[in-house]
Structure formats: structure tokens, C-alpha cells
Amino acid sequence: MTAKEVFELRKQGNREEAYEAARNLYATDKSPYTSLAMFWTAVDILRSRVSEGRIDEAKKIFLALERLLPTVPDKDAWVKDAFEKCKELMEKGNTQQHLKENGPEHLQTGVWGEELAAAYLREKGYVILERDWHSKHRDIDIIAQDGETTVFVEVKTRRSHDFGAPFEAIDYQKRNNLRHAINHYLSYRNITNYRFDIVSIIGSFDCMNPEIEHIEDFNIQEMNRRRSWHRR
């Protein structure tokens, strides 16, 4: 396996395979191009581990990236930029892990709900691209890929139905923030095929059978339900 072949695997979307191939190659070849392959495949896996909530594994990968950084060629400063984004991602991941383990109950419930929603989407075949993606003070809980469609997902979690359905909490200000954040991401990634979904969860982290409602293609402009609605 050569570094060129590693990059080809990565291009094809075989990120785990590319990462393992890069590790094996780097063990015997620490040339600049191999270091570059090692760096980019590790970045891919770090992002994946954070999105899956596997923060401890992500921490180990980040430390390896930190050690690797001085040896990686960086003509256009892309490597440095990617490393800084990984650092920000790790800070968010550490915060989420801390809230999950030690935060107030309502924050723990929210973090638990997002983890459950991400797992639910992966079970349905979605690929999680981003978690807690920020555009200034606006955020998108989950960005996923469903076939050829990029899906922006808002997760709403409540302990019970006492105060109405969770999706009813998406008020005008929240809808406006979501539209701005989505438009930013669409422009940033040059995406044209997309939709907005809501995953609504009733329950809490000590609940054995939470109620999950997935509303696809939700119209955040008019707040009407469209296309399909799945409940588990």
C-alpha cells in the first residue's frame, strides 16, 4: 500500500480502511507524503469518533495528531487549519461528555437526546457528517447524509408530553436561526440537494423505552409537516 493508494481509499469514502492502511504504512515510512496521508486519515477518524460520542478514543487520536503535526508538509496552511478545527471539535466533545456525566439534569437529558437521535439515524442508514455545527451563535444539532440528500436535523427532547410535543418548542427565533445556519452551511459546502428533519424524543437517560418521532422534510418556513413521519 502506498500513500497515493491511501488517499484513493479516502476519496472513495473508505475512511476506516484508509486510516488503518496509513497507520501500517507510517510504521515503516515516515516520509512527508506518508505523514500527510497519516494526518488527513486521522482527522477523518477523529471527527467520526467525536460524532459517535467516543470521546476517549478521539482524545488519543488528537494527541497523535499533535505529535505528527510538525512533520506534515503544509504549503497552504490547510493542515494547521484542520488541526485547529480538530482542537475546537475536541473542546466541544469534552464539554458534551462533561455535561453528560456531571451537568444539570435538563442538560444531561438534552445531550442524551442528541446521542440517541444520532444512533437512531445511523440505524436507518444515515451517515453523520457533523454534530453541533456552529455558525456564529447559531447551531445545527446534526448534519447527516441520506443517500444523495444532505439532512439538517434539529433534536428536541422532553421528559414527558406534559408541555406538548417537543417540536412545538421550535419558535420563530429558533426557526430564523436555523435558516441562517443552514444557508451558511449550504453556501460553505456548495450543496443544492437538502432537507430539514426533526427528531423528537420523549424520555430521559434513565428511560428504557424512549419515544422517538422522526419528522422528515419539515417546513421551517411555515412549520407544517410534510412528506413522512416515523414514530418508534
C-alpha positions in Angstrom: 0.0 0.0 0.0 1.3 3.4 -1.0 0.4 6.9 0.3 -1.3 7.5 -3.1 -3.5 4.4 -2.6 -4.3 5.6 0.9 -5.6 8.9 -0.5 -7.6 7.0 -3.1 -9.3 4.9 -0.4 -10.1 8.1 1.5 -11.5 9.7 -1.7 -13.8 6.7 -2.1 -15.2 7.2 1.4 -13.4 4.1 2.9 -12.2 6.2 5.9 -11.6 3.4 8.4 -9.7 1.3 5.8 -7.7 4.3 4.7 -6.8 5.1 8.4 -5.6 1.6 9.1 -3.6 1.5 5.8 -2.0 4.8 6.7 -1.0 3.6 10.1 0.6 0.4 8.7 2.4 2.5 6.1 3.6 5.1 8.6 5.1 2.4 10.8 7.8 1.8 8.2 7.7 5.0 6.1 7.8 8.4 7.7 8.3 10.4 4.5 6.5 13.8 4.2 3.8 12.4 1.8 3.1 9.4 4.1 2.9 11.8 7.0 0.3 13.8 5.1 -1.7 10.7 4.4 -1.5 9.8 8.1 -2.6 13.2 9.2 -5.7 13.5 6.9 -6.9 10.0 7.6 -6.5 10.6 11.4 -8.5 13.8 11.1 -11.3 11.9 9.4 -11.4 9.3 12.2 -11.2 11.9 15.0 -14.3 13.6 13.5 -16.1 10.3 13.3 -15.3 9.3 16.8 -16.5 12.6 18.2 -19.7 12.4 16.2 -20.2 8.9 17.7 -19.6 10.1 21.2 -16.4 8.0 21.5 -14.5 10.9 23.1 -11.8 8.8 24.8 -10.7 7.3 21.5 -10.8 10.8 19.9 -8.5 12.1 22.6 -5.9 9.5 21.8 -6.1 10.4 18.1 -5.8 14.1 18.8 -2.6 13.5 20.8 -1.2 11.6 17.9 -2.1 14.4 15.6 -0.4 16.9 17.9 2.8 14.8 17.7 2.5 14.3 14.0 1.8 18.0 13.1 5.5 19.3 12.9 6.4 16.6 10.3 3.5 17.2 7.9 4.1 19.5 4.9 1.7 22.4 5.0 2.3 24.7 2.0 -1.2 26.3 2.0 -1.8 26.2 5.8 -4.6 23.7 5.3 -3.1 21.2 7.8 -2.8 23.9 10.5 -6.4 25.0 9.9 -7.6 21.4 10.1 -5.7 20.8 13.3 -7.3 24.0 14.9 -10.7 22.8 13.9 -10.0 19.4 15.4 -9.0 21.2 18.6 -12.3 23.1 18.6 -14.2 19.8 18.0 -12.4 18.2 20.9 -13.3 21.0 23.2 -17.0 20.6 22.2 -16.7 16.9 22.7 -15.2 17.2 26.1 -17.9 19.7 27.1 -20.6 17.3 26.0 -19.0 14.4 27.8 -18.8 16.5 31.0 -22.4 17.6 30.7 -23.5 14.0 30.1 -21.7 12.8 33.2 -21.9 15.8 35.6 -24.2 18.5 34.2 -27.7 19.6 35.5 -30.4 17.1 34.7 -32.0 19.1 31.9 -28.7 19.4 30.1 -27.9 15.7 30.6 -31.3 15.0 29.1 -30.5 17.2 26.1 -27.1 15.6 25.5 -28.6 12.1 25.9 -31.4 13.0 23.4 -28.8 14.1 20.8 -26.8 10.9 21.3 -30.0 8.8 20.9 -31.0 10.7 17.8 -27.6 10.2 16.1 -27.7 6.5 16.9 -31.3 6.2 15.6 -30.3 7.9 12.3 -27.3 5.7 11.9 -29.5 2.7 12.3 -31.6 4.0 9.5 -28.6 4.2 7.2 -27.8 7.9 7.6 -24.1 9.0 7.6 -23.5 11.5 10.4 -21.4 14.4 8.9 -21.4 16.9 11.7 -22.6 17.2 15.3 -23.4 20.6 17.0 -22.2 22.6 13.9 -22.0 26.3 14.7 -22.4 29.4 12.6 -21.5 32.2 15.0 -24.1 31.9 17.8 -26.4 29.7 15.7 -26.1 25.9 15.7 -27.4 22.8 13.9 -27.7 19.7 16.1 -26.9 17.1 13.5 -26.0 17.2 9.8 -26.3 13.9 8.0 -26.3 12.3 4.6 -29.3 10.3 3.4 -28.3 8.9 0.0 -27.8 12.0 -2.2 -29.5 14.3 0.3 -27.9 16.4 3.0 -30.2 16.4 6.0 -30.2 19.1 8.7 -31.6 17.7 11.9 -33.0 19.5 14.9 -33.3 17.3 18.0 -35.8 18.2 20.6 -36.0 16.2 23.9 -38.6 16.3 26.7 -39.1 14.1 29.7 -42.9 13.8 29.1 -45.8 15.1 27.0 -46.9 17.4 29.8 -45.8 20.6 28.0 -46.8 19.5 24.4 -44.8 17.9 21.6 -41.1 18.7 21.6 -41.1 20.1 18.1 -43.6 22.8 19.3 -40.7 24.4 21.1 -39.1 25.5 17.8 -40.3 29.1 17.9 -39.9 31.9 15.5 -36.4 32.9 16.7 -35.2 29.4 16.6 -36.5 28.9 13.1 -34.8 32.1 12.0 -31.5 31.0 13.5 -31.8 27.6 11.8 -32.5 29.1 8.4 -29.4 31.3 8.7 -27.2 28.5 9.9 -28.4 26.1 7.1 -27.9 28.8 4.5 -24.3 29.3 5.7 -23.6 25.6 5.5 -25.2 25.3 2.1 -23.0 28.1 0.8 -19.9 26.8 2.5 -20.3 23.3 1.1 -22.0 24.3 -2.2 -24.9 22.0 -1.6 -28.2 22.1 -3.5 -30.0 18.9 -2.5 -31.1 19.1 1.1 -33.9 18.9 3.6 -34.7 19.7 7.2 -35.8 17.0 9.7 -36.8 16.9 13.3 -36.1 14.1 15.7 -38.4 14.4 18.7 -37.7 12.4 21.8 -39.8 11.8 24.9 -37.9 10.3 27.8 -34.7 10.7 29.7 -31.3 8.9 30.1 -32.8 6.5 32.7 -35.7 5.6 30.4 -35.6 2.1 28.9 -38.1 2.8 26.1 -38.0 6.4 24.9 -40.5 7.5 22.3 -38.8 8.7 19.1 -40.6 10.6 16.4 -38.8 11.4 13.2 -40.4 14.1 11.0 -38.8 14.3 7.6 -38.8 17.3 5.3 -40.2 19.6 7.9 -41.0 23.1 6.6 -39.3 25.5 9.0 -40.7 28.4 7.0 -44.3 27.6 7.7 -43.9 24.9 10.3 -46.1 22.4 8.5 -45.4 18.7 8.4 -44.6 17.3 5.1 -43.7 14.0 3.3 -43.3 11.4 6.0 -43.4 10.9 9.7 -42.0 7.9 11.6 -42.5 7.0 15.2 -40.8 4.3 17.2 
